[in-house]
C-alpha cells in the first residue's frame, strides 16, 4: 500500500502538521497489523517558500532531504515500511547516482531550482540509521530502467530495489522492452507497479 504525504505546515481545516503525521503513523500501523507493507513516498514537492501543489521533475534540495530525515527517523524501526525516495520521476530525474552533479546543481532543462539527487536522498535516509528497503525509480515515470544498473546509487546497507511502473502512456509496455530493460536486473531487485497489471504480472510470473 503506497502512502503519500507528510505535511510540513498546517493543512486545510486547521489540522496541524503533528496531527497529520500522527494520522499517517496510525494508518501505517493499521496496514501493518493486517499484514500489508506500507510504501512511503515523496509525492509532491516545491522549492523555497512555494507550496507543494504538484509533482516536480526532480526533488528539491530545499525540502526533500528534510522530508526524508523526518520520515526515516519516524519509521526506521518499522521493517514493514519501504521508502520510495521519489515517486515516478517524470523525465530526466538525476541519473540515479548523480555522479555528474555538483551540490545544489540544476542540470536539467526546465528546472529552475537546486535539486537533490537519488544519492543525496539515499545518504539522507541512511544517515538516520534507517535500514529500510529503498525503492528507486528509473526515468520516464519509473518506466525506463535502461540506465538503472550503471547509475545505481551507493547504499551502505545494500538494500535498494529498482522501481518499475507501467501506465497506459508508457513506452516500455511490451515483453521485448521488459526483456531488454528489466530482465538484466539481478533477481529480487525490482518492484513492479502500475495500472496495466495483467500482462506485466503474467510476464513476471
Steps between C-alpha positions, in 0.01 A plus 500: 500500500650833392453802725594850389514797731688635796387860538749756626243775554138537608252327273146584401255502785762604753657156536852551628804334349548297818144366497523426128823306541356307794202404284743358243687307768170358626398399147835333434461306824150396395624375163785311663259337745318342205822371346545779244827679437475878468696685232566861596596735220596856419205589280468879465775748574599860436806718567529793739176638639291369209219271608526144372193468276632268230768251412828653389744365246761457777514510881595844632810550714312738731255250647536146360792399725321642806188305399694174492685574823165540674333198337801274551537595866132426554490159330858371523401242759216370284628243251151478347546838332681566173627844403431604139751786477313685228182387331502434125756759388347654186794535265861572575524447872865496605657205338473308813842530656524872412871444451510781247334755729657754727322589823183697435522456124204534266624301198175449310335739263186652648614454859554837662578387854779319682438127502568201720598190308440137587842460662426796726165348600653157561772654716241708687297193593801293600641781713200456731596139562200371303556164332167488314483389137537796264288499185675695221322572172656539160417770247176572311265454796708206625438313174853525355757284680750498215757700699415379849781250556782725382370788711386311808570712809744371757314368802688417818232243585480349148124504537355671192261381232422639155146632471327422170161658425273428204232751404285531189725774357837325551717383213653197673172311485586174327692181570787594267571814701456320830748233389750768400464735797363307794645152455862618536429610856611248765222277626313651791601860428192624313166627628223485237206740520256674272153501351549245221568206723366191327756461220785616721412260780469215253847585367651530849364163605 
